[in-house]
Amino acid sequence: MKYYIIAGEASGDLHGSNLMKNIFKQDPNAEIRFWGGDLMQQAGGTLVKHYRDLAFMGFAEVAMNLKTILNNIKICKSDILKFKPDVIIYIDYPGFNMRIAEWAKKIGIKNHYYISPQIWAWKESRIKAIKRDVDKMYVILPFEKDFYEKKHHFPVEFVGHPLIDAIHNRQKTDPTLFKKENGLDERPIIALLPGSRKQEISKMLSEMLAVMKDFPDYQFVIAGAPSQEFSFYEQFLTNDQVHFISNKTYDLLSVAHAALVTSGTATLETALFKVPEVVLYKGSFISYHIAKRIITLKYISLVNLIMDKEVVTELIQNECNPKRIKTELEKLLNPEYRAKVLHNYELLEEKLGGEGASEKTAHLIYTAVN
């Protein structure tokens, strides 16, 4: 069969790559074209466009890049028409994907959505388009099944969270060897995960690194995004207390003592690696105030949303400043506080279900379309 997959971000590239591996197991003769990244390219198939050319963050930023976004939609539709897939698989990235889904539905192509748009957070009105345009929805967060089925009477499949697979199936990292290979010393590591887009990286690293002088017994290590060049990060490498490692975030988290993390999928990844964290977010003035008026969630991190309580501290906008970051980071280094966080991380993983999300989803897609 022919599969067309659209992922527009780094997290979608990860989950898309694992899904693709399992599609090839289910369907050895599968033909796959995709929008994604390096990991999906390694899995096989044909890359149409890299997510680094697609990712725009915030309301103001999307508006400024609207011409590029609309051109990408045009390119995508044209490529789909030439390829003639049996099914299109959408991975999150709703602003783009829902437009393609509406168009694809009208011309008779099956739409399967893996990793639901977070309409429970904002734009709940998108449920109308989902009901109209999406043939199958596969959700990865436990509360999403009730949201769709009980509140909106739309059947979905809860497949578990693919991050559990990605983390459990990876090769274990040797801490001593990792430090040696990456020029690190023996001090405990505080991992910095500032995001994947240039604008958020610059904004968040300036806040994260401002507390470095207060923790001389630790080394700070920036997790470089695969979509960015080393030259972009050089401006932040100001002394021998801060280091940079590119495209090795999971290795870094596996040896880290604590972490400062920009809100997003990375908050959940950090928790699943059992690393105590502080979650940070600071957007542009316009984007933040628009979001504040339309998003009514109690929390911004997936960890707290899934647990429905504050497991990790969230420092948002004005609260995201060096003084508060220092205070919360000091707490993470306290053994008693750490123990409470780690206990909640164990409960979090239980709520997410077991392994096998990618395999289960691939099987469901194959059997539904075949």
N, C-alpha and C positions, 0 to 999 in steps of 0.2 A: 504493500500500500504506500501511498504518498502522504507524508506528514509535513505540515508547514507550522513552525513553532516561532512565536514572537515573545522575546524577553528583552526588556529595555534597561535593565540595571544589573549591577554586579551580583546581587542575591539571586536574581532570575537566571543569570548565567550558570551559577552553581547548581540550582535545582533543575534547570533545563538540561544540564550535562548528565546528571544522574538519571533523569527521566529518559533521555535519549539512549543511554546504555541499556536500560531495561526494555525500551521499545525494540532495540536491535536483538535482544534476547527473545522477545515475544515474536518478532517478525524479522528474521534474518535477511529478508529481501527488501526491507524498508528503504524508501527513498525519503531523505529529509533535507529540506531547506529551512534556514532559520535566521532570525535576527537575534543576536546574542553576543557572546564574547569568546575569549580564549579557551575556556573550559569546554564549552559546547563544541568548539572547533576541534578540540582534541578527541571528543567523543565520536566524531564522524560527521557525515553530512556536508552541506555546502553553506558557508556563511554568506549572507546577503549584505548585511550591514552590522557594524560593531556598535554595541550599546554606548560606547564613549561618544558617539555622534548623536545620541538620542537624549541623553540625560540632562534635563533642565529642572532646576529646583525652585519651588515657590511660585506664587501667583505673578509677581512682577517679572520674574525671570522668564516664565512661560510666555507672557505677553510680549516681551522684547524679542523672543525667538519664534514667534508664531509663523513667520514665513517659512523658516526651516522645517518646523514641525509639519506644516501643511504639505510641503514638498516631499517629506519622508512618507507621509500617508499616500501620496500619489504614486511614489516609487513602489511602495509595498503592494498596493492594489494591482499595479501593472505586473509585478513579479508573480503574484498569486495567479493571475489570469493565464500567464504563460506556463506556470508549473502544473496547474489544475490538480490541486491536492484533494485527497479523500476527506481530510479533516484538517482544520486549523486548531492548534493548541495555543491558547493564550496564557502567559504566565504573569500574573499581577499587571502592573503598568497600565492602569485602566484608561487614562486620558487618551492614549493612543489606541489601545486594544479594543475598547468599546466602539470606537468609530469604525474600525475594520470589521468587527463582528456584525454591526448593523448592515454594512454593505454586503458582507459575505452571505448573510442569511437570505438577503433578497435574491442572490443569484444561485441559491441552493447548495451552498457548501456547509458541511457540518461544523459547528462551533463547540469546542470543548474548552472549558476554562479551568486551569490548574493553578491553585493559590488565588483565592477570591480577592477581588478589589475590596478594600476595607470600607465598605459602605456602612458598616456599623459605627464607623468613626465620623464620617462626613459624606455628604452627597447620597443619603439614603434613598433619595428619589431615583437613583440609578437602578433600583430594583425593577422598575418598569421595563427598562431596556434589557436587563438581564433575563427577565421572564420571556421577553419577546425574542431575543436574539441568541441566547445561550442554550444549547441542547443538553449539555451535561456540565455540572459544576462539581469540582473536587476541592473540599476545604481542608485546611491543615490545623486550624485552631478549634479546640473542643467547643467553645461557646458559639462558634459560627453555625453549627448544625441547628441548634435551637433558634438562632436568629433567623435563619432562612426558612426553616420548616414550620416552626410554631408561630412566628410573627408574620411571615410573608407567604406561607403555604407554597413554598418552592422546594421540591425535593433536591437534596444534595448528598454527596458521599463524603463522609469524614474519613480521610485516609491516613491520619497521623501526620506528624511533622517531619519533613524530609531532612531537617538539620540533624536529627538523631542518627539517621543513616550516614550522613556525610561525616559526622564526628566519630561515630563508633567504628566505621569501616576504614578509617585512615590509618596509615602507618604511624606507630608511636614515635614520639620525639625523645631523643636522649638529651636531657638538659645540659650536661657538661659539653657534649659535642656541639650542640646548637650554639651555645655561648662562644665556644672557641671558633667555630666557622664564621660567626657573624661579628667578631671583634668585640665581644662583650666581656666584662669582667665578672667577678663572683658576687657582686652586690645583687640583692633581690630586684626583680624587674617590675616596673609599673608600665603596663602597656597603654599606649595612646591610640585610640581608634577614632580618628577625626572625620571619617566619612570618605566618600569617593569622588565628590565633585569639587573642583578648584575653589569655588566661592565658599563652600562650607568648611573645607579643609583649612583655608587661611583664617577664617573667623574662629574656628574651634581650637586650632593649635595655638593661637595667640593667647587664649584663655588657659589652656592646659599647661603650656610651658611656663606660664607666669608663676606657677607654684613650685617649680623645680628646685629653686634655691632653698626652699623650706624642707627639702627631703634629701640632704646630702648623702645619706646612707643607702640611697636607691638609685638605680639607673633607669632613665625614661627611654622607652623604645617606641618610635612611631611605626605604626603598621601602614606601609605604603599601599595605596590602591593600585591594582594592576592596570587601571586605565590612565594613570598619570606617570609622567617621566620623572626620573631622579632629579633632574635639573630644577624642577618645580619645588622640590622639598629642601634643596640645599640652603635656602634662606633661613630655614628653621634650625639648622644644625650648628648652633652657636658655641658649644663647648663639649668637652668629653663626657658630660653627664647625659647628653641626649644622643641617641643613635637612631638609625633608620634601617628598616628591613622591608623589602618590597615583595609583595605577593607570597608572604609566608605567615599570614595572620593566624591560621590555626596552629602552626608550630609555635608562634609567639604566645598565644593564649595558653597553650599546654604547659608552658614553663613560667607564666606570669604569676606574680604574687597579688597584684591588684590591677585595676584598669579604670581609665577615664574614657567614656564611650559616648559618641554622638548618637542621639536617638535614631533608631532604625532596627533593621534585622540584627545588627551587631550586638545589640543589648541581649538578645536571646542567645546568640552564639556564645557570648561571654559567660552567661549563666550556665549553659550546658557544659562548658569547660570547667565549671566550678571555680570561677574567678570572681571574687567580690568586686563590685563596680559602682561607680557613680555615673549616672546618665545625664548628659548635658545636651542642651539645645539652645541655639541663639540664631534666629533668622533675621532677615532684613526687617526694618520697622514696618513697612507696608505689608509684607507677607505675614508677619507675626500677628498683626492686629486684625487682618482679614480672617486668618485661621482661628484666632481666639473667639471670634463672633460666630463661627459656624461649626466648630468642633466642640462637642459637649462632653467628651470623655473625662473621667476622673484622672486618668494617667496617660502618659505618652509612650512609655516603654512597654514592649510586649510582655516582659516579665511580670510587671504589675497588673497589666490588663488580664492576663491569663489567670493569675492568682487572685485577682479582685481584691488586692490589698497592697500596701507599700512594702515590697520586699527590698527594692533598691531605691536609693534617694534620687529624685529627679530635680535638677537645677535648670529652670527654664527662663530664658530671656534675661531680665535684670538680675535674677538670682544666680545666673551663670556668670560668676565673677571670681577672681582669684581668692578672695577672703572666704567665700562659701566653699569653693572647691577644696581649699586647704583643710577646712574644718571637717568636711565629709570624708576626705581621703585619710585623714588621721584616724577617723573612726574605723575605716576598713583595715587598718593595721593593728587594731586592738583584738587580741585573740577571742575574747568573749563575744564581741560584736560579730566577728567573722564567723564564729560557730553558728550563730542564729541565721545569718545570711545563707550559709552553706546548707543548713537543714532545710530551709525554704526552697533552695535549688533542687534538692532531692524530691520534694513534693511536686515541684513544677514539672520535672521530667515524668513523673508518674501520670500527671494530668494530660500530658501530651501524647500518651500512648506509646506503644513499642516501636520497634524498627519495621521497615518494609514499606514506607509510604510511596517511594518511587516505583517499586516493583508492583505494588497494588494498583497504582494509578495507570501505569503502562498496560497492565492486564485489562483493566476496566475500559480503557480507550480502545484497545485492540479488539476486544470482544463486542463492544458497542458498534464499532464502525464496520467490522469485517462481515 
